[in-house]
Amino acid sequence: MAERHPLVEAYLDDLAEERREALDRLRSLVFEVAPDAEESIKYGMPYYTAGGALCAFASQKRYISLYIFDTEIVRRYREALQGLDVGKSCIRFRRTEQLPLEVIASMLTEACQGSRTAEA
């Protein structure tokens, strides 16, 4: 398993408990799907790579944002994300319970495979 980044720990520690729990769940999901993912802070948020850019997430004022950098994957899964605020590469939600975690795991798996293919 990849090493947890201390700046990400600090980022999460600064959040309210409900937000921290939601982002901890996303973080765990990233490492479940991509155990060798590299974790860092970029653009002021936790950022993950696995051969290439994979995803990032951030706690915003009114919601949490999950960025999956392969916009084609987000486009293909848009229907499965109904009820969420979905942009080109961003999925916005207020609580983890709103997220279809199985769908997010599938999206991350595809993104991870795509980033590794691009690296080869």
Secondary structure, DSSP 4 states (H G I P E B T S, - for coil): -PPPPHHHHHHHHTS-HHHHHHHHHHHHHHHHH-TT-EEEEETTEEEEESSSEEEEEEE-SSSEEEEES-HHHHHHHGGGGTTSEE-SSEEEESSGGGS-HHHHHHHHHHHHHHHHHHH-
